Amino acid sequence: MDAAYYNKKVSKEVIPAVTSGTSGYSAVLLNSGIIKNKGLEFLVSGVLVKTKTFSWTEMLNLTYNNNKVLALSSGAGNYPLGYSRPVKTLDWG
């Protein structure tokens, strides 16, 4: 059995942000600002069945995460993390 708690504030976290394909690049690295990460994690494991020729081990991992952006780097209002576009399909019938 294992349990962990974390409560950390990080700054200068570098994240990839998607750029327009016409720029020639697929992403750009940006300073995200200040992010607060906190959460709990529990792990329980045990051997359910054990014989001379067979062993059955199970693990259960439960996690709760709460992440909050406290501030973006200067001059940034938002970060585009992805784009979507319609997909064309062919009808062979």
N, C-alpha and C positions, 0 to 999 in steps of 0.2 A: 504494500500500500504506500502511496506517495501523495503528497498534497503540496501545492505551491500557490503563493499569492504574489502578485507584482503590481506596482504602482510607480510608473516612471514617466517623466517628462523628457522628451527628446527634441532637440533642435538641429537644424542643418541636415535633416533627413533628405537624402537624394532619391527622387522618384523619376521613372521614365514617363513622359507625357507624349501621347501620339501627335504627330504632325501631319500636315497635308502631304499626300504622296507627290504633289508637284514640287515640293521643296527638295526632293532627292534624298530625304532622310525618312526613316520610319518612326523615329522618336527623338526627343531631346531630353537631356537630364536637367531637372529643375530642383532648386532648394525649396522644400515644401513648407518651411516655416517651423512652427512649434506644435507638436502633437503629444497628447497625454494618453498613455496606454495603461489600463489597469484590468485586472481579472483574476480568476481563480482557476485552478486545474487540479483535478483529482484522478488518480490512477489506481485501479485495483486489479490484481492479477493473481492467478492461482492455477494449480494443476488439478483438473477435474477427474481425469482417469490416468492411471499409470500402471502398466504391466511390464513384463520383461521385454515385450516386442512392440509396445504401443504407448504413446504418451499424448495426452490431450491437454493443452494449456490454453486458457482464455484470458483476455485482457479487456477491461472496460475503462475508457477514458472519457471523462466529462469535463467540459471547458466552458467558461463564461468570459467573454472579452467585451470591454467597453473602451472604444477609441474615440477621441474627440480632438478635432483640429482647433487649437486655441488661437493661432494666428498664422496667416499666410505671409510668405516673404514679401517684402515691400514692392508695391506696384502690381501685385497680382490680385485680381478679383476672383478668379476661378481657374481651374486647370482642366482642359479637355482631356479626359482619360481614354476616350474612345469615340469612334464614329460608327454609324451604321449606314448601309445603303441597301436598296432593294436587290434581290437576287432573281435573275431571269431563269426560268425553267423551260425545258423543251418537252412538248407533248408528242411521244412516239406512237400513240394509239391511233 
